[in-house]
Amino acid sequence: MKCISVYTRDFALFSDIYEQVMEAPPEENEEIIIEGVTVSGAGDVPDQYIERMRLKPEVVVMKEKERNIMILQHGDVFEICMPSDQSA
């Protein structure tokens, strides 16, 4: 799965910029700034990564069913994980 990291702990701010991130996601190893928030293309992560993260009590897991996107929130970062072959 392709992963994008959004460096904020503010859920309201993340929600505000989420669609902008999805419309123009950064490439792997690229960092962009959207409304003062760093967004980074983290590359591919194995499916097992999401399963391991789901088990941790400090991780919030959200799912956007329509586009099969998993959003993990922990600490100061949101991770948007989507199928690698999906175009934004």
ABEGO torsion letter per residue (X at the ends): XBBBBBBBABAAAAAAAAAAAAABBBBBGBBBBBGGBBBBBAEBBBAAAAAAAAABAABBBBBBAAAGBBBBBBEABBBBBBBAABBX
